[in-house]
């Protein structure tokens, strides 16, 4: 599915960019990342995977909030990121 289809099906919706939501999503991503590390270090591997996924998802949502997009589908988040950020995903700004 393409991002345009996600918008047509309202699985992604346009709104105003929201800096506060960006900040909150990034804060949650950091909290969940730390939680995942703690769980992993204490041999709670399955729980660590869930926290890791949540961390990545919140980071992805921050990008969408920055762009003025709201998601209703995890799959459409991936599609949107591939179409709009594929040239920079995984690259360090430094």
Secondary structure, 3 states (H helix, E strand, C coil): CCHHHHHHCCCEEECCCCHHHHHHHHHHHHHHHHHHHHHHHCCCHHHHHHHHHHHHHHHHHHHHHHHCEEECCHHHHHHHHHHHHCCCCCCCCC
